[in-house]
Amino acid sequence: MPTWKPHALAKPHDDQLDLRLHDKVVATAELPGVPAGTKGKIILTGGFNWMRYRVLFDNGVELADLDGRNIGPTGRAAKRVAKAAKAARAS
């Protein structure tokens, strides 16, 4: 299996959310057509230096280019993010 060297710009900031496809999230701010507190699911991830996500919210609205300023992880995703943050602080 071939491997590739990471792109030179692929250095996300330490304080960015590290979410995966299908992770559950919640809107932490008022968004167009989405009240704060609305739950959703990650349907697309992208970015080199700025990780951003496309989210399908429970009310049917789909928004792109969301990050930690707009969404927060819930459920298993929240546990995984908290565990990774704890490990990063310990090292």
N, C-alpha and C positions, 0 to 999 in steps of 0.2 A: 504494500500500500504506500503510495507516495505521500510525502509530507511537504508542507510549504512553510517557508519562513514567514512569520507574522508581518503584516504590512507595517511600514515605519510609523504610521499614524495610529496604529492599533494599541493605544495606551490609555484606556479609560481612566477617569479620575477615581480616586479612592472612595469618594462619597456617592458614587452613582449606584443606582439600583442594578442588581444582577438578576434579571428575571429571565424566564425561559418561556418558550411557546406553550400555551395552554395554562400558564400560571393564573391563579385567581388574584384579582386586584380590587381595590376600592378607590373611587374618586375622592381625593382629599381636598379638592377645591371645586368651586362652581365652574363648570365647563359648558360650552355651547350645547344646549339640549340635554345636559347631564347634571342633575343636582349633586352637591357634595354628599358622599355616603352611598352613592349608587355602586353596586358591585358589577364586575365585568371580568372578561377573560382576555389574555394576551393572544392575538391572532397573528402577529408579525413582529419580529425584532430586527433592529438594524443599527448601524453606526459604527464608526471607528473610534473617534475620540469622544463622541457624545452618543451614548446609548439611548435610543428612543424606541417607543413601542406603539403599535396599533392595537387598540382595544375595542372589543365589541361589548358594550354595556348591556345589562339586563333589560333596559328599556328600549333596546333595539338600535340605539345610536352607536355609530362606529366612528372613532376619532383616531387620528394619527399624530405622530410626533409628540407623544406624551412621555414624561420622565418623572423623576422623584418629586418635582414641584407640583405635579398634578395627580399622581396615583401612588398608592402604597400597597404592598403585598398583603394578602390575607391567607389564612389556612396554612397549608404545608409550605407555600412559598415564603410566608413570613417567618416560619421556623427555620427554613434553610438560610434565608438572608441574615437572620439574627445569629445563627450558628457561624456563618462565614465571617460576620463582623467581629464576633467574639474571638475567633481564631486569629483574625488579622491583628486585633489588639494585643493578643498574647505573644505574637512573634515580633 
